[in-house]
């Protein structure tokens, strides 16, 4: 923390202690990327890291605790309603038995009918009241379900870009990985990195840098299909998983994304100042049956590094990477 000039606040201590343990691989990678890019750990960056890798988990725990309490309340109420219903049903049956006994004793039928109608009316009222109570608890369960769904969505979403985060990425990849092997279908990944992002941040500030990341994320989201998954991988790196897409198809999509971003004109929101051209480098790889997501991303990462080495603002596939290795 001292080396990176991180202010010694409780939240920062919490974050960097978790980083030093090394158990959170996504946090470690994010911090390592920031350090390697010599990015300043200012207030905005520190807060974003805490919210993403520490605060969000605390929020999830609080939501789970609250939902647990709500469920206990609903179940206790349902139990009491059922107990009351059983008692009311017993009372109702006893009253009807009483009417039957009195009829055998020669009591005036008119009185018996009045008593029977009265008892049925009371039973109907009790049933209506019970139904209303259960309807109210059903609405409470719907509210709890909505709360859980929103919490799950927050836990799977990157706060800066609005894209799915690493957790959502890993879950999605596991699913499409199995599907690709079972159905013998291609599966590809493209990895995006903003060119000269550190220099851009140093010249225009991290607020503008965050704006650039959001705009690049928007371009990515709009140029993949509904069954694809665009996500934030870490730092200024974005990623997209494309099921049922071979290397050539994924490369074509990556090129459209690269060209769209290069053709965009970026302006600073606060002043309207036109900013320099933003470009991205993209590495593309195709899934090989049986390999892990880490191996596939590593190949894309090496292709991305080659794109940077060749001059940036370009798409490089793993095939070109292999050719370069052969030449070397």
ROLO-721843 format. One line per field, with one value per residue (C-alpha): x, z, y; residue number from 1; residue in one letter. Coordinates in pm, 1 decimal, m for minus. Example, Ala and Ser with C-alpha at 12.3 -4.5 7.8 and 13.67 -1.06 7.14 Angstrom:
x = (1230.0/1367.0)
z = (780.0/714.0)
y = (m450.0/m106.0)
resi = (1/2)
resn = (A/S)
***
This chain:
x = (0.0/284.9/455.0/136.1/52.7/m279.4/m442.4/m455.7/m835.0/m1023.5/m1174.7/m836.2/m675.8/m956.0/m908.2/m528.5/m528.2/m756.8/m522.1/m216.9/m383.5/m399.0/m721.3/m927.0/m778.6/m1003.0/m900.7/m533.6/m546.1/m730.2/m479.6/m181.7/m308.6/m349.2/m0.5/159.8/m9.3/116.9/m233.9/m277.2/m481.5/m686.7/m1013.8/m1229.0/m1017.4/m996.8/m1372.4/m1445.1/m1216.1/m1373.5/m1729.9/m1650.8/m1441.2/m1531.2/m1838.0/m2050.5/m1991.0/m2093.9/m2408.4/m2487.5/m2447.0/m2678.2/m2939.0/m2919.0/m2962.7/m3260.7/m3424.8/m3369.1/m3549.5/m3833.8/m3876.2/m3886.9/m4160.9/m4366.8/m4330.3/m4429.1/m4737.3/m4830.2/m4794.2/m5024.7/m5280.2/m5282.2/m5319.0/m5615.3/m5767.9/m5743.3/m5905.5/m6182.9/m6248.6/m6274.8/m6521.4/m6723.5/m6747.8/m6848.0/m7124.1/m7261.3/m7255.7/m7452.3/m7718.4/m7744.9/m7795.5/m8063.8/m8249.3/m8267.5/m8412.5/m8710.4/m8604.5/m8797.9/m8643.8/m8667.7/m8440.0/m8199.1/m8178.8/m8117.3/m7838.8/m7687.2/m7697.1/m7540.8/m7258.7/m7193.1/m7181.8/m6926.3/m6718.8/m6730.5/m6618.2/m6331.9/m6224.6/m6234.5/m6025.7/m5773.8/m5757.8/m5687.3/m5411.9/m5245.6/m5275.1/m5093.5/m4812.9/m4794.7/m4733.1/m4459.8/m4296.2/m4309.8/m4132.9/m3865.6/m3819.6/m3776.5/m3523.8/m3321.2/m3332.5/m3208.9/m2935.2/m2823.7/m2819.6/m2605.8/m2366.0/m2314.4/m2276.2/m1972.0/m2059.6/m1863.8/m1956.7/m2286.4/m2151.0/m2149.9/m1850.4/m1597.2/m1837.8/m2102.2/m1833.4/m1707.3/m2059.4/m2152.4/m1832.5/m1882.5/m2227.9/m2129.2/m1808.9/m2008.6/m2262.6/m1985.5/m1830.6/m2164.0/m2291.7/m1953.8/m1994.5/m1729.8/m1684.4/m1463.3/m1350.8/m1231.7/m1027.2/m1021.0/m773.0/m789.5/m471.7/m255.3/m515.3/m267.3/m147.0/m506.3/m584.9/m276.1/m365.3/m740.2/m810.8/m966.3/m1319.4/m1278.7/m1103.2/m1406.9/m1627.0/m1415.2/m1450.4/m1827.9/m1840.8/m1619.0/m1840.8/m2146.3/m1987.3/m1906.3/m2255.3/m2426.3/m2216.4/m2251.1/m2556.4/m2815.7/m2676.4/m2319.0/m2179.8/m1986.6/m1816.6/m1555.0/m1247.2/m1037.0/m885.9/m933.8/m980.1/m1319.8/m1408.9/m1682.8/m1769.8/m1932.1/m2098.9/m2149.2/m1884.3/m1558.3/m1232.7/m1312.9/m1658.4/m1528.1/m1247.7/m1502.1/m1707.3/m1390.8/m1296.8/m1640.2/m1599.5/m1247.8/m1358.9/m1664.9/m1456.5/m1186.4/m1451.3/m1614.5/m1558.7/m1525.7/m1605.1/m1562.2/m1909.3/m1828.3/m1670.8/m1767.0/m1396.4/m1322.0/m1079.4/m811.0/m904.3/m960.2/m850.8/m847.0/m639.6/m817.9/m694.8/m912.9/m901.4/m1117.2/m1194.9/m1018.7/m1222.0/m1121.8/m917.4/m990.9/m1114.0/m779.2/m589.1/m813.6/m790.3/m412.6/m398.0/m618.2/m399.6/m87.0/m260.7/m361.2/m2.3/108.8/m150.8/1.8/350.0/247.7/125.9/m208.4/m556.3/m581.2/m723.9/m488.1/m601.7/m425.5/m335.9/m118.6/31.9/130.0/285.0/489.8/612.9/705.4/898.4/1072.5)
z = (0.0/79.1/m252.1/m442.4/m217.6/m114.0/169.1/494.2/532.5/680.4/342.6/170.7/443.0/400.3/22.6/25.9/303.0/85.6/m208.1/m4.7/92.7/m277.4/m238.5/m462.6/m809.6/m977.4/m726.1/m759.6/m1137.5/m1130.3/m889.0/m1075.6/m1401.7/m1240.9/m1089.4/m1416.6/m1596.7/m1325.3/m1259.4/m956.9/m671.5/m618.8/m426.3/m724.8/m811.8/m450.1/m402.1/m726.0/m622.3/m278.6/m416.6/m674.8/m475.4/m108.7/m58.5/m301.3/m101.4/219.1/47.1/m68.6/285.7/419.9/154.2/234.5/607.2/540.3/309.3/565.9/830.0/589.1/501.1/868.8/920.5/627.6/738.1/1096.6/970.8/737.2/1024.5/1247.0/963.5/910.3/1282.2/1290.6/983.1/1141.5/1462.6/1267.0/1065.4/1387.0/1533.9/1210.8/1210.0/1577.5/1509.5/1219.9/1436.6/1697.0/1441.4/1332.0/1693.1/1755.3/1438.7/1576.5/1897.2/1709.0/1725.9/1494.9/1142.5/1085.9/1383.6/1269.0/919.9/1065.0/1285.2/989.9/763.3/1037.0/1088.7/713.8/689.7/971.7/803.9/474.0/645.8/817.9/487.5/310.1/585.0/563.9/185.2/213.5/465.4/239.9/m55.8/147.4/232.9/m131.7/m223.9/40.1/m115.8/m456.6/m304.2/m154.9/m491.4/m667.2/m404.3/m457.6/m836.2/m814.3/m570.8/m804.1/m1095.6/m899.9/m799.9/m1165.9/m1304.4/m1327.1/m1163.9/m1405.4/m1747.6/m1670.6/m1840.7/m1675.3/m1444.0/m1401.0/m1197.5/m1471.9/m1734.8/m1564.2/m1514.2/m1877.2/m2011.1/m1811.5/m1966.4/m2329.8/m2294.2/m2212.1/m2487.1/m2745.7/m2660.2/m2644.3/m2973.7/m3151.9/m3215.0/m3230.5/m2946.5/m2963.8/m2746.6/m2825.2/m2575.5/m2606.1/m2460.1/m2498.9/m2661.2/m2462.4/m2185.2/m1915.0/m2120.3/m2182.9/m1810.7/m1724.6/m1975.8/m1921.3/m1580.6/m1464.4/m1490.2/m1866.0/m1877.3/m1714.2/m1973.7/m2249.6/m2093.2/m2079.0/m2444.6/m2553.7/m2348.6/m2526.9/m2867.9/m2764.6/m2630.3/m2944.1/m3185.8/m3038.8/m3059.3/m2790.1/m2718.0/m2678.1/m2350.3/m2341.2/m2004.2/m1825.2/m1768.5/m1563.3/m1580.3/m1934.9/m2076.1/m2203.7/m2330.5/m2527.6/m2543.4/m2872.8/m2878.5/m3215.3/m3370.1/m3527.1/m3537.9/m3869.5/m3757.6/m3425.4/m3603.6/m3832.3/m3532.5/m3359.3/m3668.7/m3675.3/m3309.6/m3369.1/m3670.5/m3490.7/m3196.8/m3423.5/m3620.0/m3309.1/m3199.6/m2824.2/m2638.0/m2274.5/m2121.6/m1886.3/m2147.7/m2486.9/m2574.6/m2862.5/m2741.4/m2944.0/m3133.3/m2916.8/m3058.7/m2930.8/m2992.8/m2998.3/m2960.0/m3087.4/m3007.2/m3062.0/m2790.5/m2814.6/m2668.9/m2313.4/m2242.3/m1957.8/m1990.5/m1851.8/m2133.3/m2401.1/m2254.3/m2226.1/m2601.1/m2669.5/m2437.0/m2631.0/m2957.8/m2800.3/m2697.6/m3053.9/m3182.0/m2951.2/m3070.9/m3436.1/m3389.2/m3204.4/m3346.0/m3501.7/m3460.1/m3427.2/m3411.6/m3258.4/m3610.6/m3666.0/m3326.0/m3431.9/m3753.9/m3561.2/m3328.8/m3629.3/m3785.3/m3455.2)
y = (0.0/235.5/159.4/237.5/534.6/386.3/587.4/383.8/368.8/70.2/m20.2/m4.2/m216.5/m472.1/m481.4/m508.0/m768.1/m979.4/m915.9/m1020.1/m1349.3/m1437.7/m1637.1/m1406.5/m1458.3/m1199.4/m930.4/m1022.0/m998.8/m664.6/m508.4/m655.1/m507.1/m165.7/m185.1/m297.2/m8.1/227.9/346.8/570.2/428.5/741.1/766.3/664.9/360.8/243.8/276.6/90.9/m195.0/m216.6/m207.8/m477.1/m723.3/m661.9/m444.0/m641.9/m960.4/m784.0/m662.2/m1015.6/m1148.3/m878.2/m960.2/m1331.8/m1259.2/m1032.6/m1286.1/m1560.3/m1353.4/m1276.3/m1643.9/m1739.9/m1480.3/m1608.4/m1971.3/m1889.7/m1705.9/m1992.4/m2237.4/m2031.8/m1999.3/m2375.5/m2437.4/m2198.6/m2362.8/m2707.8/m2577.3/m2403.6/m2718.1/m2921.7/m2668.3/m2674.7/m3053.7/m3059.2/m2804.9/m3011.9/m3325.7/m3132.2/m3037.5/m3403.1/m3517.8/m3256.9/m3364.9/m3717.3/m3575.4/m3421.5/m3055.8/m2819.5/m2855.3/m2478.2/m2415.2/m2683.8/m2532.7/m2186.4/m2325.5/m2513.2/m2206.3/m1995.3/m2244.9/m2267.4/m1887.2/m1873.0/m2145.5/m1953.9/m1632.3/m1811.6/m1968.1/m1629.7/m1474.3/m1757.1/m1725.8/m1351.6/m1417.9/m1672.9/m1433.4/m1167.9/m1410.0/m1514.5/m1151.2/m1136.1/m1442.7/m1272.0/m971.3/m1197.2/m1370.9/m1034.1/m926.9/m1244.0/m1203.8/m844.2/m943.5/m1221.6/m978.3/m729.3/m1005.7/m1096.0/m741.3/m514.1/m182.8/38.5/m98.9/m272.3/m585.1/m928.3/m975.6/m1256.8/m1468.6/m1455.9/m1519.0/m1834.9/m1972.1/m1904.3/m2057.6/m2378.6/m2414.2/m2344.6/m2547.1/m2860.4/m2784.6/m2740.5/m3077.7/m3261.6/m3120.6/m3100.9/m2726.2/m2450.5/m2202.6/m1893.6/m1604.3/m1253.1/m1050.3/m669.4/m422.1/m42.4/88.7/334.0/339.5/441.9/737.1/838.0/824.0/1026.5/1298.1/1323.7/1170.1/846.3/982.0/1021.1/683.5/524.4/694.5/539.1/192.9/231.9/336.7/46.0/m186.5/m45.8/m107.9/m464.8/m531.2/m400.6/m607.9/m952.7/m1175.7/m1235.5/m1582.8/m1447.3/m1316.2/m986.0/m928.1/m721.4/m934.5/m693.5/m345.1/m214.9/m567.4/m679.0/m1023.8/m1196.5/m1567.0/m1669.1/m2013.7/m2188.0/m1959.7/m2070.7/m1874.2/m1708.1/m1593.2/m1465.1/m1278.6/m1108.9/m993.2/m871.7/m671.4/m504.8/m410.9/m275.3/m70.5/67.5/192.2/336.7/528.6/674.1/1032.0/1063.7/1384.2/1476.7/1506.3/1791.4/2022.6/1883.2/1862.2/1624.0/1356.2/1175.5/861.5/555.8/221.3/m134.2/m443.5/m779.7/m1136.7/m1422.6/m1793.4/m2103.4/m2355.2/m2690.5/m2974.9/m3052.4/m2740.0/m2500.7/m2144.4/m2026.3/m2202.7/m2054.3/m1704.5/m1741.5/m1808.3/m1505.8/m1299.9/m1394.7/m1305.5/m975.1/m909.0/m980.2/m729.8/m469.0/m558.2/m527.3/m171.4/m193.1/m117.9/m462.7/m812.5/m1109.1/m1472.2/m1770.2/m1888.6/m1583.2/m1642.5/m1992.8/m1861.9/m1608.1/m1882.8/m2096.2/m1808.0/m1742.7)
resi = (1/2/3/4/5/6/7/8/9/10/11/12/13/14/15/16/17/18/19/20/21/22/23/24/25/26/27/28/29/30/31/32/33/34/35/36/37/38/39/40/41/42/43/44/45/46/47/48/49/50/51/52/53/54/55/56/57/58/59/60/61/62/63/64/65/66/67/68/69/70/71/72/73/74/75/76/77/78/79/80/81/82/83/84/85/86/87/88/89/90/91/92/93/94/95/96/97/98/99/100/101/102/103/104/105/106/107/108/109/110/111/112/113/114/115/116/117/118/119/120/121/122/123/124/125/126/127/128/129/130/131/132/133/134/135/136/137/138/139/140/141/142/143/144/145/146/147/148/149/150/151/152/153/154/155/156/157/158/159/160/161/162/163/164/165/166/167/168/169/170/171/172/173/174/175/176/177/178/179/180/181/182/183/184/185/186/187/188/189/190/191/192/193/194/195/196/197/198/199/200/201/202/203/204/205/206/207/208/209/210/211/212/213/214/215/216/217/218/219/220/221/222/223/224/225/226/227/228/229/230/231/232/233/234/235/236/237/238/239/240/241/242/243/244/245/246/247/248/249/250/251/252/253/254/255/256/257/258/259/260/261/262/263/264/265/266/267/268/269/270/271/272/273/274/275/276/277/278/279/280/281/282/283/284/285/286/287/288/289/290/291/292/293/294/295/296/297/298/299/300/301/302/303/304/305/306/307/308/309/310/311/312/313/314/315/316/317/318/319/320/321/322/323/324/325/326/327/328)
resn = (X/X/X/X/X/X/X/X/X/X/X/X/X/X/X/X/X/X/X/X/X/X/X/X/X/X/X/X/X/X/X/X/X/X/X/X/X/X/X/X/X/X/X/X/X/X/X/X/X/X/X/X/X/X/X/X/X/X/X/X/X/X/X/X/X/X/X/X/X/X/X/X/X/X/X/X/X/X/X/X/X/X/X/X/X/X/X/X/X/X/X/X/X/X/X/X/X/X/X/X/X/X/X/X/X/X/X/X/X/X/X/X/X/X/X/X/X/X/X/X/X/X/X/X/X/X/X/X/X/X/X/X/X/X/X/X/X/X/X/X/X/X/X/X/X/X/X/X/X/X/X/X/X/X/X/X/X/X/X/X/X/X/X/X/X/X/X/X/X/X/X/X/X/X/X/X/X/X/X/X/X/X/X/X/X/X/X/X/X/X/X/X/X/X/X/X/X/X/X/X/X/X/X/X/X/X/X/X/X/X/X/X/X/X/X/X/X/X/X/X/X/X/X/X/X/X/X/X/X/X/X/X/X/X/X/X/X/X/X/X/X/X/X/X/X/X/X/X/X/X/X/X/X/X/X/X/X/X/X/X/X/X/X/X/X/X/X/X/X/X/X/X/X/X/X/X/X/X/X/X/X/X/X/X/X/X/X/X/X/X/X/X/X/X/X/X/X/X/X/X/X/X/X/X/X/X/X/X/X/X/X/X/X/X/X/X/X/X/X/X/X/X/X/X/X/X/X/X)
***
